[in-house]
Amino acid sequence: MADSGLKILFAGTPEFAAAHLRALLQSHHQVLAVYTQPDRPAGRGKQLQASPVKQLALEAGLPVEQPLSLKSLEAQTGLKEYGADLMVVVAYGLLLPLPVLETPRLGCINVHASLLPRWRGAAPIQRAIEAGDTETGVTIMQMDVGLDTGAMLLKRTCAIEPRDTASSLHDRLIELGPPALLETLQQLADGTAVPETQQHDLASYAHKLTKEEGLLDWSQSAQELDARVRAFNPFPIAYTLHQGETLRIYEATPEALRHQAEPGTLMPADRALLVACGHDTALRLNLVQLPGKKAMSAQDLLNGFSARFQPGSRLGAA
């Protein structure tokens, strides 16, 4: 089996998943078909857009399935007819019911961007940065009916650097995942994989990100706020309010600074936006964006709008 490769169904949607599909297409394994989310409206024109996984699958001439759910008998029968040895799932976005999990000969495996059981759920990369974790990685897991609760087959570790954003960490994990997946497939084909049960009491849930939680609370420490700014870049982007407008914050730097100012107050600083935060800290805003404008440095913002951002004015109030 190892020589001829496994017959695989692939399920995934975003670019993170497409990188793993690309590795499978370049391997000796056979991808029978691809499952991905239905096309979604995107951009200003709200035109339907195919997922990165669908685009790659079409380029490779693969059948593409886009069911709204895998709970129906029709969807499950169609999946069974492919006769796959294994289903590989990477950031698919749909739950797999038990009949689907039991259909392939070797079941279904998932590539998850966390060192399980640390962060289960939809946003493990962002939640790891937000929480101040110093380490993360990729876990290849045998899927069961729980949410990221299955036995672990392989782990690869990656440091979270002090200035990592969700984007930069995503890009490093996308390099880590595909080789780990191929190694796991070899073990499954050879019968040498050793499943390891997760310690369920150590699990945290990585809730899906919402735009609303990008609003910064200046009473928190600058270190906490900096972690949120980095975790929410490139989505949903951290923000604050100033004179009734939204000020988006792409990059910032935390500083220790003893002060008596109300949190959110702009502090005196030489051509810089320095915001008083809780716990005797301040956050230096480096890259920001006003409505209708491009993202700009704090210095460029002050060059054009200095009267609106005088020391003593408050951020965080409408």
PAMI-629149 format. One record per atom (N, C-alpha, C): z, y, x. Coordinates in steps of 0.001 Angstrom, whole numbers, plus 500000, padded with zeros to 6 digits. Atoms other than C-alpha are relative to their C-alpha. Last residue first. Example, Ala and Ser with C-alpha at 12.3 -4.5 7.8 and 13.67 -1.06 7.14 Angstrom:
// residues 2
499940498810499180;507140498940513670;500730501090499230;500000498810500890;507800495500512300;500000501200500900;
//
This chain:
// residues 318
501287499647500627;520595557681482582;499807501504499977;499801499410501324;523415557118485041;498658500425499451;499377500985500888;523115554719487974;500255500516498608;500921501056500416;522468557222490707;500767499068499059;499576501377500280;524553560365490955;498820499114499631;500568500477501259;523929563724492605;500268498491499862;499113499683501113;526386564771495316;499436499603498645;498670500605499877;523834564906498091;500919500471498879;499052499286499147;520529566214496676;501303499199500135;499162500989499334;517962563790495270;500942500675501020;499446500954500967;516119565835492650;501004499049500640;499142499270500934;515524568839494907;500678499065499001;498671499762499435;514266566545497678;500940500688499010;499103499816501147;511347565254495598;501430500314500438;500660499565501220;508292565265497856;500936500355498862;500992498963499705;509727565147501352;499377500554498726;499292498730499834;512757563280500036;499043501142500333;499472499599501302;510567560477498736;500681501361500100;501128499467500769;508656560350502009;500455500468498616;500358498701499417;511963560019503895;498831500636499245;499052498998500492;513151557284501529;499646501384500539;498762499921499232;509999555329502348;500905501059499395;500027499094498850;507460554839499600;501332499951500741;498767500137499227;506493552378496849;499886500863501255;499954501166499124;503529553779494957;501372499926500668;500266499756498581;504110556240492128;499950498675500756;501342499456499816;503838555982488327;499624500285501441;501007500382500999;507589555550487932;498658500677500259;499832499273501247;509433556210491220;498930499550499000;501180499685500811;509497553620493984;500405500716498725;499706499785501415;511854552917496882;498713500364499248;501306500024500657;511828551632500466;500227500029498498;501086499850499030;514756552365502801;498614500096499360;501233500405500672;517797552942500589;498812500295500917;501091499121499578;520949553072502718;498703499473499378;501292500670499895;523779551371500833;498933501037500339;501113499190500499;527328552548501351;498709499233500226;501318500319499453;530657550761501832;498976500971499421;500249499211498784;534320551571501358;498715499567500704;499384500664498840;534912548725498856;499697500707501322;498603500397500024;532508550081496212;500467499436501332;499780501252500730;529243551853496889;501491499688500000;498628500506499951;528271555380497932;500133498751499119;499313500053501288;524505555757498235;501391499414500168;498826500808499738;522702556920501370;500885500054498761;499327500240501278;519165558169500832;501138499029500245;499836501385500433;518025559529504182;500655499979498622;501290500482500498;516740562745505785;500070498533499587;501149499298499443;520036563254507655;498704499325499563;500628500821498961;522766561929505393;498731500710500435;500727499217498992;525206563542502967;499470499081501095;499168499459498936;526125560916500357;499169500876500939;500769499841498776;524306560255497077;500846500730501035;500208498624499531;526892559191494511;499162499999501278;501283499491500471;526430555755492941;499699501405500464;501133500894499728;530088554760493286;498714500528499356;500234500932501098;532308557870492960;498822499092500367;500989499662501027;533009559407496337;499951498948498900;499248499803501242;536240558979498323;499055500243498811;500329498829500802;534580557569501439;500877500048498756;498828499584500765;535026555103504287;499670501286499247;499812498548500011;531586553839505310;501201500350499128;498579499736500237;530544550298506244;500212501509500083;499227499385498924;526782550095505913;501460500094499590;498589499718500282;524347548002503892;500703500601501209;499144500472498909;520576548370504464;501451500334499667;498793499198499784;517955548669501733;500794499395501153;499305500311498743;514466547474500824;501185500938500158;500624501164499361;512552547246497562;500733499567501261;499537500087498616;514579549582495341;499492498697500615;500025501389499512;513082550731492045;500304499977501492;500310499987498574;514146554136490699;500100498566500502;499701501193499211;513962554183486911;499595500212501455;501132500781499497;514035557569485227;500491498802500806;500772500605501078;516560559295482983;498809499173500444;500539498942500864;517887561594485679;499037499430498961;499717498669499471;518369558652488037;499282501034499136;500485498901500850;518587555001487026;500375501336500630;498919499176500507;518864552057489401;499378501077499112;500254498613500379;516562549214490364;501298500696499601;498762499298500355;516312545800491967;499681501451499647;499766498769499234;512868544197491952;501250500725499467;500545498936500854;512119541454489345;500060501396500630;499771499878501448;510587539913491378;501454499709499711;500904499080500689;509267540438494945;500171500107498473;501274499565499448;512106541033495974;499174498758500344;500888499629501102;515033540169493685;498671500596500464;500242501149500872;516979538232496314;498966500314498930;500847500962499289;516603541032498882;499654498796499117;501286499358499712;517885543743496540;499053498993500664;500758499981501256;520606541399495268;498613500628500212;500409501376500285;521824540649498794;499167499933498720;501105500315499090;521842544375499565;499486498588499744;501182499343500538;523987544937496481;498774499738500868;500414500703501218;526543542362497578;498711500594499443;500479501316499577;526698543821501098;499511499185498791;501377499849499539;526901547356499705;499419498663500437;500134499645498582;530032546357497813;498531500097500377;499972501156499109;529993546438494024;499886500459501447;498596500276499687;530889549632492162;500146498744500861;499591499386498738;527226550640492461;501480499812500325;498674499477500335;526172548167489787;500613500538501287;498909500085499028;522443547599490340;501275500656499474;499237498740500015;519999546937487501;501239499868500884;500341499219498818;517851543929488541;500754501316500074;498965500165498974;519734541880485977;499635500656501321;498782499238500283;517590543339483207;501032499871501119;500175498627499526;514304542073484673;501296500789499865;500438499084501056;515470538484484207;499865501398500584;499813498569499817;515675535703486781;499524500785498780;501257499271499898;516011532073485703;500276501498500096;500625499487501211;519517530719486226;498688500708500313;500798498831499623;520301528840489421;499220500488498790;501227499869500773;523040526458488266;499297501310500339;500046498683500648;525634525403490815;498671500103499268;501224499378500495;526412521808491825;500252501395499437;500353498905499090;529314520689494008;498812500820499490;498977498959500103;530935518521491292;499715501190500921;500238499126501141;527670516552490984;501033501128499890;498612499694500356;527873515088494466;499959501052498890;499472498651499821;524299513791494471;501489500070499670;499484499365501213;523518510087494831;500549501386500314;498607499573499811;521472509180497911;500460500746498750;499494498959500897;518242507169497515;501477500288500251;498588500276500295;517105505205500591;500556501125499127;499243498843500475;513307505028500901;501421499599499621;498883499710499096;512064502055502959;500835501202499555;498774500586500540;509764500437500377;501219500267500850;499513501079499129;506708501151502511;501211499273499436;501072500984499878;504963503195499818;500452498782500804;500134500668501302;508196504986498963;498937498901500059;498829500865500198;508864505727502633;499924499237498677;500150501131499081;505321507032503148;501159499017499824;501016500891500567;505647509174500047;499795498778500880;499377500742501093;508883510633501419;499014499021499375;499098500982499381;507198511608504682;500670499139498933;500832501069499445;504368513260502747;500851498918500664;500570500786501093;506861515250500682;499190498827500537;498908500815500530;508800516376503752;499500499112498858;499764501124499088;505542517529505379;501124499076499516;501078500987499964;504718519498502186;500191498869501014;500108500975501078;508145521127501767;498903498959500141;499081501128499831;508930522857505055;499711498867499005;500414500731498800;506001525267505252;500808498711500165;501316500541500337;506529526406501646;499394499271501203;499795501271500701;510202526801502552;498675499345499638;499541500989499029;509275529428505129;500202498631499339;501091500325499085;507124531394502683;500426498996501067;500989500820500694;509783531249499960;498910499538500971;499388501331500019;512316532646502433;499079499007499302;500063500557498641;510049535621503158;500596498594500053;501380500217499557;509430536309499464;499936499350501376;500469501201500683;513021535854498296;498580499660500445;500200499748501422;513943538379500964;499601498679499346;500947500732500834;515421537487504338;499934500567498589;500886499068500702;517226540210506277;498961499285499142;499304498863500618;520286538201507371;499101500958499227;499770498929499038;518249534995507939;500602501226499297;500303498751500704;518657532056505579;500365501142500938;499030498901499974;518507528998507823;499515501144499116;500574498737499545;516323526046506769;501093501074499964;499128498824500012;517202522386506200;499315501218500617;500363499220498822;514983519435505232;500708501351499902;499625498582499927;516275516804502852;499481500609501291;500193499377498688;514909513395501790;500403501462499921;500747500890499118;515364510876498957;499849500560501407;500746499302498953;518016512539496808;499352498987500950;499641500414498640;519121510765493604;499073500660501023;500370501325499508;518502512684490409;500405499741501435;498802500819499770;520434515656489001;499705498661500668;499819500072498539;517743518352489114;501233499190500385;500684498887499333;518133518924485364;500348499996501486;499225498777499784;519097515534483913;499166501075500678;500073499151501191;516644512920482553;500812501289500135;499413500683501148;516042511421485999;500000500990498834;499644499299501228;513818512466488894;500657499077498978;500463500885501068;513929510916492355;500456500587498673;499046500665500888;514518513899494629;499276499064499033;500890500866500771;512853515543497611;500899499054499213;499542501354500316;515186518332498737;498914499282499208;500795500703500998;514039521497500493;500579498604499815;500949501006499553;516173523948502416;499212499431498848;500605500639501165;519058526375502270;499027498952500511;500848501174499782;521468527936504722;499427499531498676;500617499883498681;523392531175505159;499022498872500288;500101501254499262;524304531576501491;499318500241501344;499623499842498601;525090535143500447;499993498717500795;498638500492499784;525144534424496722;500475500151501441;499066499160500756;522086536590496080;501448499616500274;499895498713499304;520169534802498839;501038500880499319;499387500263498698;520897531356497375;500179501290500786;498554500104500181;520218532624493854;500712499703501318;499391498694500263;516751533843494806;501516499911499904;500207499144498821;515612530586496406;500727501327499816;499091500339498890;517173528376493711;499850500890501223;500135498955498965;515523530159490746;500894499717501208;501298499341499877;514728527621487987;499849500927501202;500549499057500958;517553525113488069;498801500775500507;500907500640500944;519883523335490470;499412501077499084;500603499164501033;521366525183493419;499007499194499180;499536498612499953;523875523464495732;499426500855498863;499982499443501354;523221519842494647;500323501501499928;499223500510501131;520857519827496338;501283499335500479;499287501181499498;519756521692499419;500883499501498863;498566499809499767;517377523996497589;500543498745500651;499763499034498919;513644524462496990;501478500358500143;499135498921500487;513123521287494920;500415500891501166;499725499200498805;510254518821495426;500748501239499530;500054498544500098;510454516352492534;500286500621501359;499182499321498999;509786512628492266;499744501500499920;500403498620499721;508611510614489270;500924500598501048;499300498903500658;508739506861488699;499429501354500362;498913499537499127;507536504306491231;500754501185499406;499332501165499404;505364502346488775;501205500394500848;500558500444498713;504524505500486825;500835498862500598;501384500466500053;505605505547483142;499441499560501351;500073501457499823;509409505670483321;498576499473500063;499325500371498749;509756509418483863;499835498517500315;500856499569498900;507160509991481135;500608499597501341;501208500843499959;509073507890478579;499042500381501126;499785501329499419;512308509660479626;498744499123499998;499154500903500784;511105513172478857;500034498607500612;500636501304500151;509729515399481645;500925499088499210;499125501155499845;510824519009481245;499209498717499783;499769500781501219;508138521627481740;500945498854500311;499603499110501086;508016524396484354;500151499319498663;500929500185501111;506024522550487008;500333500936498843;499976498740500759;507853523804490088;499006499960498840;499571498862499178;506775520733492074;499906501268499154;499749498791500785;506462517336490356;500543501094500919;499359499021499118;504902514283492036;500100501319499238;500274498622500392;504143511421489633;500796500927500910;498936499013499832;503902507944491132;499552501334499418;498836500607499336;501913504713491015;501193500946499941;499498499493498717;499530506208488468;501132499143500557;499574501134499180;497714504246485764;500540500385501363;500428499770498623;495845507277484381;500423498865500941;501340500547499770;496202505844480890;499482500251501413;499892501421499637;499945506485480938;498645499418500371;499435500084498651;499430510258481002;500037498547500482;501008499519499067;497150510128477981;500463499889501442;501026501042499919;499655507992476088;498916500388501000;499441501109499223;502473510426476898;498997498868500162;499905499593498595;500462513435475729;500483498855500875;501362499798499478;499471511705472480;500023500364501479;500535501327499684;502993510426471839;498609500120500610;500813500652501029;504263513996471993;499483498648500478;499180500757500940;507146515031474242;499176499226498978;500267501412499714;505034516116477213;500791499094499060;498804500838499881;504819519694475979;499563498586500348;498873499108500259;502346522586475838;501315499269500181;499305500140501282;499841520247477474;501118501028499853;499121498847500232;497683521560480322;500714499898498651;499331500133501295;495848518593481882;500969501171499843;498848499114500193;493367519179484715;500522499843498576;499670499750501406;490936516487485939;501263500850499901;499035500902500635;490202516977489647;500122500288498506;500664500854500972;487067518513491105;500903499019499292;500054501369499474;488800519827494223;499335499028499029;500795499967498761;488035523447493329;499812498591500564;501393499851500412;489303522708489810;499070500030501214;500453501269500579;492567521363491223;498531500071499596;500224500943498905;493025524418493443;499458498673499479;501139499518499216;492570526819490529;499654499037501125;501239500285500737;494859524729488332;498777500432500804;500228501446499966;497624524772490957;498706499638499272;500508500392498680;497310528538491462;499710498507500103;498960500083498973;497750528943487681;499372499678501353;499636501363499611;494768529956485578;501061500038501092;500176500315498588;494761533478484186;500469498588500291;499444501313499679;494237534628480618;499681499654501444;500984501075500057;493455538344480604;500672498676500345;499432501174500664;496374540656479890;498949498908499781;500875500372501093;494255543667480874;500471498805499210;500003498938501007;497078545129482928;499134499639498797;500607498722499634;497612541907484829;499990500981498835;499504499377498767;498319538436483452;499263501300500253;500513498639499822;498026536476480199;500613500630501249;499163498927500542;498946532821480783;499315501347500156;500352498685499456;496855529676481246;500819501081499294;501144499334500624;498731526558480091;499747501365500624;499700499200501187;501186525131482641;498708500562499385;499531498654499697;499970522449485036;500225500755498699;499377499393501181;499246518730485156;500521501368500402;498990498960499808;496836517501487829;500472500502498637;500121498863500914;494818514304487926;501150500955500255;500801500398501157;494227511142489974;499712501165499073;499521499208501131;495420512410493363;499068499729498815;501002499641500999;494712509601495836;500646500770498853;499637500345501369;496844509347498970;498942500509499025;500740501206500405;495204509423502401;500368499541498599;499388501253499549;496341513025502913;499142498804499570;500400500214498610;494397516306502690;500568498701500575;501456500128499974;494549516355498897;499484499734501412;500366501309500555;498279515661499094;498496499774500071;499629501019499008;498817518621501426;499638498600499508;500965499909498900;496881520913499072;500286498937501062;501213500675500453;499001519703496150;498953499998501115;499725501436499941;502093520697498118;498813499182499511;499930500380498585;500776524192498816;500252498497500150;501369500172499495;499770524489495146;499988499587501467;500481501332500369;503381523909494078;498614499737500583;499132500961499295;504686526932495988;499541498578499713;500522500195498648;501653528859494695;500843499014500804;500207498824499136;502820528408491104;499467499630501385;500639498796500525;502175525586488525;499792501107501039;499459498781499402;503075521989489241;499233501203499502;499628499014501016;502490518392488145;500641501201500677;499281498837499477;500622515916490339;500272500971498869;500172498878500913;499639512396489282;500829501153500545;499014498972500353;499426510072492253;499502500910498879;500726499299501071;497743506797493189;500982500954499324;499494500096501362;499443505845496443;499081500740499035;499432498823500638;497744505270499758;500431499742498575;500928499527501015;495376502555500980;500517501238499277;501305499703499432;497249502022504238;499054500610498965;499920498823499145;500777502354502858;498628500390500539;500000498793500831;500000500000500000;500000501254500864;
//
